C-alpha cells in the first residue's frame, strides 16, 4: 500500500487541477458560446489563412458585421439626416451579408480538400445576418471611427512612385498616353467600313431563345422595380428581377475581328498546371450591377465583362501580350432608365474610354489634366449598341447603333449572361479557387510592361484585375469605381 504525506496529496491535487484546466482550455468552444461577431471574424481569418481574397465588398476592421466599397465609403454621416444615416448603416450591413455569402461559398467549395472548422460548419449565420443594423443613436457607435474604418485604400503603391522618381518619369508616361489617345482618335475618325480587318467579323449578341423573347418586351424595362431608400437607388434581392430585365435590354452586341480562338469571348478557368485560360465552347459575358453618384443622385450601372484567352504576341518582344485579356462595358442609366453615358476598360483597368449622351458634357478643366479622359465619340442613341473590337489587342474601335450600319459578311453567334460572382469559385486541380489573388490580380497574367511602368505606382501594370481593384490612370490617381469619378470629369447638361 502506498502512503502519501499531506504535502504530497496537495501536490497531486494541484497536478490534477492543472490537467483538467488544460483539457478545458483545449476543448472546442461550444457553438452556443460563439457570438455573431466572433463567427464573422473567424470566417474572415479562415479566408486569410487559405489565401482567399475578396475585393468587393471589402472587410471593415473593427465592425465585423459590415462591408464596404468606394461608393459606400464616400458618404459623410455628418451631412445625412438621421433617417439617411440609418439607411446608410443598413446598406453597410447588407454589404457585409453579401461579403459573407461570397466568402462562405468560396470556403465551402474547398471543403473537400480542407474541411471547415466545426464551429463554423454548424453556425447559424443566417440568423445573425437577419439582425437589425446598428442603431443610429447607439451610444457605443463612434462615427469618426466608423468613417475611418470604411475607407478603401487606393490601388497605387506610393513608395514605388517615390523610388521611380514619379514627377520625372510621369512626364514620359504622359507623352506615351498622349500619343496613344491621339492614335485612338484617328482610328475613330475612319468610316466604319475602313477600319482595318485581319480576319472574319463575327457578331455576338444576347440571343438565346428565352432571352430573345424577353428582350423584345424588355425594351420598356425601367427602374421601377429597383429598390430605393432615403439615399436613392438600392441594390437588394427585391431588385433582382428588374435588374435582369435591364441587363437584357442594354446588353451590347460585340462585333469582333476574329483571327484566332483568342478572339472568342468565353469562361475563365485554370488548367492542370494552375495557369489561367478561357474556355470558348460557349460565349459568355459576366455581369454585375453597381451604383455611382453623379450630379447629386445615385445612378444604376450595368457592367458586362467579356474574357478572352490571351492577347497574343505580335513581335519577338511584345510587352503588352500575355495570358487572358478582356473588355469591360459599363452602362450608366439616368433616373428614367435611359442611358446617361457609357464607358469601357480592359480588366487591367487600361484603355478607359467614355461615350457621353447629349445630357452629359466634359468639364473644361479636363484639359489641364496630365491624363485627361478619353472621349473618342458621342454615345449612339440606342439600347444595346454594337461594340467593334479589334483582333488580338481587343481594342474598342467603334460604338454604333446596330440598325445604322451593318458590315457585310458578318457571322452571328449568341452569348449568355453569367453572374460575376462565379469568378470567385472556378474549378482547379486543387479544388475550386478564386480567379483573383489577394491583390485582386489574376495570377499568370503579368505583362512585360510592368518592368518599365512600375514607377507609376500600379502593382503589375497590364495584369488582369478584379472589380474594385482597377486603377485606370498612370498619371494621377483614378479608379474605375471611384465614387467621385463622374463628378470630377463631367457635368449634367440642363435641358
Secondary structure, DSSP 8 states (H G I E B T S, - for coil): -----HHHHHHHHHHHHHHHHHHHHHS---GGG--HHHHHHHHHHHHHHTT----SSEE-TT-TT-EE-HHHHT--GGGS-HHHHHHHHHHHHHHHHHHHHHHHHHHHHTTTTS---HHHHT--HHHHHTS----TT-TT--HHHHHHHH----SB-HHHHHHTTHHHHHHHHHHHHHHHHHHHHHHHHS-GGGS--SSEEEEEE---HHHHHHHHHGGG--STTSEEETTEEE-SGGGHHHHHHHHHHH--EEEEEESSGGGS-BEEEE-TTS-EEEE-SS-EEEEEEEEEEETTEEEEEEEEEEEEEEE--SSTT-TT-EEEEEEEEEEEE-TTS-EEEEEEE-TTS-S-EEEE-TTEEE-GGGGGSTT-----S---SSSS-EEEE-TTT--EEEEE-TTT---TT-EEEE-EEEEGGGGGSB--TTS-B-SS-TTSB-TT---TTHHHHGGG-BTTTTS-B-TT--B--SSS--BTT-TTHHHHHEEE---
